[in-house]
Each structure stands twice: as structure tokens, then as C-alpha cells.
Amino acid sequence: MNTHKRIALGFASLALAGGGLGGGVAVAADDGEATTQSRQAGLTTMQSAELQRQVDAVIAESGGRQVAANIVDLGHGASVRLVVPGEKYVRDLATTRGPVTAPIQAVCPNKDFCAYQGTNYTGHEQRFGECYKQDLKGSGWSGSGSWYNNQSQWYMRAEMYGKAGNRVYQDDGPGSHDQNANWRPVWSIKPC
């Protein structure tokens, strides 16, 4: 598998930064705050430790920064939100205690384009908020997944690009989605 697609998921050091992440994200300032946030969200000690390991790996690969127990800010309005180990859908740990049980609860926030590693909006989520071409971050982008365009302007069509920078797909604009998308040819996304 290509190095780009073998990226381990995770975070490293925590930093203050909340801009562009949407969804009422609580900002973690240090490891203690991330642990507290995980505990308040109902995570077990094992889930919390594994989630932090995954966060550390994402940061090591992407150069992003941890802004919540399960969120890495990638800059340019993009972020990776990791699924709690043992769960199916991403969730906001600051506001949701216990697993999310339906994809409708996990769907992309307003004004963002979201890519999911699994079909039906499951697995880790990468959000694209600004009009900036961004590589998909983390392993798991080499098979079937899903995406949702929840941007606000009718003309904001997401473009997906291959390894050589060629456009392989353009969506139909806000409200368009694919519950069973093929991530194999996609290496980067520009949300508008």
C-alpha cells in the first residue's frame, strides 16, 4: 500500500486552537484535559488510551495539532475527527455521552464537506471547511467509504483528485452525498 494511504491514525501534543472546526468543539489544552474530556464522555480507560495513541499517530503523520480528545486540527479549516475505539460513528465528546447509534447523528455539520473512511458515514471523518486542496489523512482511504457535502452555497462543488493531481470526481454541490464511495483513486479533496 502507498505510504500516503498507510498513515496511522492518532495525535501527539495538545495545543489551544478551536477555529474552523465547527460543531461546538471543546478545546483541550493538555493531556489532563483530554483525559477528563474522555472520562466525561463515558470512555473506558482502555478506550481513552487507544484513542490518544491514534491521535498521536495522526499528528506524527500530518503535523496537525490536537484540539480535543478525538480531534486533530489540520489547518486551512480541515480537521480529522476520530471514532472512539469500539464505536461505529464519530461524535463530539464534549456534548455526547455514550456511542452515537445512527448515521444521521454523525452527518457533516453545516458549511463543511466531510469524508468518512467507512460506508454509511462510519469510521474516522475528515472535514474540509475552507476552499483549500487537502490530502486525505490517515490509513483506511483505500477502499469503500462515504462523503457528504453540507456546504452552504449552491456553487460549492467538491473536487476529488488522484495521486497525479488529476481530477477524478466532482460532486453536484451542497446536499450531494455518497454512502458507498470508492476512495481508491482519491488522494486529495478541494471542497469548492
C-alpha positions in Angstrom: 0.0 0.0 0.0 1.2 3.5 -0.7 2.9 5.5 2.1 0.2 8.2 1.7 -2.5 5.6 2.5 -0.7 3.8 5.3 -0.8 6.8 7.7 -1.5 5.6 11.2 -4.3 7.5 13.0 -3.6 9.5 16.1 -2.5 12.8 17.8 0.5 14.0 19.8 0.9 17.2 21.8 -2.2 19.2 22.7 -2.5 22.8 21.7 -5.0 25.5 22.0 -6.9 26.1 18.7 -10.6 26.0 18.0 -11.1 28.0 14.9 -12.7 26.4 11.9 -13.6 23.1 13.5 -17.3 23.8 13.9 -19.8 21.6 15.9 -19.1 23.2 19.3 -15.7 21.6 19.7 -14.2 21.8 23.2 -10.5 22.7 23.1 -8.1 20.5 25.0 -5.1 22.4 26.5 -3.1 19.4 27.9 -3.2 15.7 28.3 -5.2 16.1 31.6 -8.0 17.9 29.8 -8.1 15.3 27.0 -8.3 12.6 29.7 -11.0 14.5 31.6 -13.0 15.0 28.4 -12.7 11.3 27.5 -13.9 10.3 31.0 -16.8 12.8 30.9 -17.8 11.3 27.6 -18.1 7.8 29.1 -14.9 6.3 27.6 -13.2 3.5 29.5 -9.5 3.8 30.4 -8.6 1.4 27.6 -10.7 3.4 25.0 -9.1 6.7 26.2 -5.6 5.3 25.9 -6.2 3.8 22.4 -7.8 7.0 21.2 -4.8 9.0 22.4 -2.5 6.6 20.6 -4.4 7.1 17.4 -4.4 10.9 17.9 -0.6 10.8 18.4 -0.2 8.8 15.1 -2.3 11.3 13.1 -0.2 14.2 14.4 3.1 12.4 13.7 2.0 12.0 10.1 0.1 15.2 9.4 1.8 17.8 11.5 -1.6 18.7 12.8 -2.4 19.6 16.5 -4.8 18.0 18.9 -7.7 20.4 19.9 -9.9 17.8 21.7 -9.7 14.3 22.9 -10.6 12.9 19.4 -9.9 15.9 17.0 -6.8 16.9 15.1 -6.8 20.4 13.5 -5.0 20.1 10.1 -5.2 23.9 9.3 -7.0 25.6 6.5 -10.3 24.7 8.1 -9.7 21.0 7.9 -9.7 18.5 10.7 -9.8 14.8 11.5 -12.3 13.5 14.0 -11.6 10.0 15.2 -14.1 7.4 16.2 -13.9 6.2 19.8 -12.4 2.7 19.7 -15.2 0.1 19.6 -17.7 2.5 18.2 -19.0 3.0 14.6 -19.7 6.7 14.2 -17.7 9.9 15.1 -19.1 12.0 17.9 -18.5 15.3 19.7 -17.0 14.1 23.1 -17.8 17.4 24.6 -21.5 17.1 24.1 -22.3 13.4 23.6 -22.1 10.8 26.3 -22.2 7.3 25.0 -22.0 6.0 21.4 -23.8 7.6 18.5 -26.2 4.9 17.3 -27.4 6.2 13.9 -25.6 7.8 10.9 -28.0 10.8 10.9 -26.4 11.8 14.3 -22.9 11.8 12.8 -23.6 13.6 9.5 -21.4 16.5 8.5 -22.0 20.0 10.1 -23.3 22.9 8.1 -20.8 24.7 5.8 -18.4 21.7 5.6 -17.6 18.8 3.2 -16.9 15.6 5.1 -15.2 12.4 4.1 -15.7 9.2 6.1 -13.4 6.2 6.0 -16.3 3.7 6.1 -19.6 3.3 4.2 -22.8 4.9 5.5 -20.8 7.7 7.3 -18.9 5.3 9.6 -15.2 5.4 10.7 -13.0 8.4 11.1 -14.1 11.7 9.5 -12.1 14.3 7.7 -13.8 17.7 7.5 -12.9 20.3 4.9 -14.1 23.8 5.7 -12.1 26.2 3.6 -11.6 26.3 -0.2 -8.2 24.6 0.0 -7.0 21.4 -1.6 -6.1 18.9 1.3 -4.8 15.4 1.2 -6.8 12.7 2.9 -5.1 11.9 6.2 -4.8 8.6 7.9 -5.0 5.0 6.9 -8.2 3.5 5.6 -8.7 5.6 2.5 -8.1 2.8 0.0 -11.5 1.1 -0.1 -15.1 1.9 0.2 -16.1 4.9 2.3 -18.6 7.8 2.1 -18.9 11.5 1.9 -21.4 14.3 2.4 -21.3 17.9 1.0 -23.1 20.1 3.5 -21.7 23.4 2.3 -24.0 26.4 2.2 -23.5 27.9 -1.3 -25.1 26.1 -4.3 -22.0 26.5 -6.4 -19.6 24.8 -3.9 -18.9 21.6 -5.6 -16.2 19.4 -4.1 -13.5 18.1 -6.4 -11.6 14.9 -5.7 -8.1 14.4 -7.1 -5.9 11.4 -7.8 -2.3 10.8 -6.9 -1.0 12.6 -10.0 -3.2 15.6 -9.3 -5.8 14.7 -11.9 -9.5 15.4 -11.1 -11.3 12.1 -10.7 -14.6 13.3 -9.5 -16.7 16.4 -8.9 -19.9 16.3 -6.8 -23.2 18.0 -7.5 -22.9 20.6 -4.8 -24.5 21.1 -1.4 -26.7 18.2 -0.3 -25.0 15.7 -2.5 -23.6 12.6 -0.9 -22.4 9.1 -1.4 -22.9 6.4 1.2 -20.7 3.9 -0.7 -17.9 5.8 -2.3 -14.7 4.4 -3.8 -11.7 6.0 -2.1 -9.1 4.0 -4.1 -8.4 6.7 -6.8 -8.8 9.7 -4.4 -5.8 11.3 -2.7 -6.9 14.8 -2.1 -10.1 16.9 -2.0 -10.8 20.6 -2.7 -14.3 21.3 -1.2 -15.2 24.1 -3.5 
